[in-house]
Amino acid sequence: MAATPEREPRSLQRVSISPMVLLALRVTMAAVFVGGGILKLGGAEAMIRLFADIDLGQWLRYVVGIVELVGGTLLLVPSWSVFAAIGLIVLMIGAAMAELFILRRPPIAAAACAVALMILAIGALDQPHPLPRSGREE
């Protein structure tokens, strides 16, 4: 009788995400964050009111706008996408806290973005990335 390979318990099995799905998710999330950053930095009335309701000053709108713009752009750069996703996850945790405790509303959009960014970060870590060569061959 041939030995059968042991299988990992179902809870420990890795789920592979298609590179095309990851690319579509990266482009979508980049558009969401770049668009949000542009709205914040451009002074959209809704963004001004939102940050006025948070009551920490409009400087926070500029900081969040810059982080969203830079993070969204870096999501499109494969070698930086994991770092961008992690930074944007931290931003979304802050947004969720503000929505829950200051604005007193459910943080549905922030939570959805954080989940999508987690999928991106995990998926990006599973994708093979060529390492830059130092120029020296041993």
Buried (B, 14 or more C-beta within 10 A) or exposed (E): EEEEEEEEEEEEEEEEBEEEEBEEBBEEBBEBBBEBBBBBBEEBEEBEEBBEEBEEEBEBBBBBBEBBBBBBBBBBEBEBBBBBBBBBBBBBBBBBEBBEEEEEEEBEBBBEBBEBBBBBBBBBEEEEEEEEEEEEEE
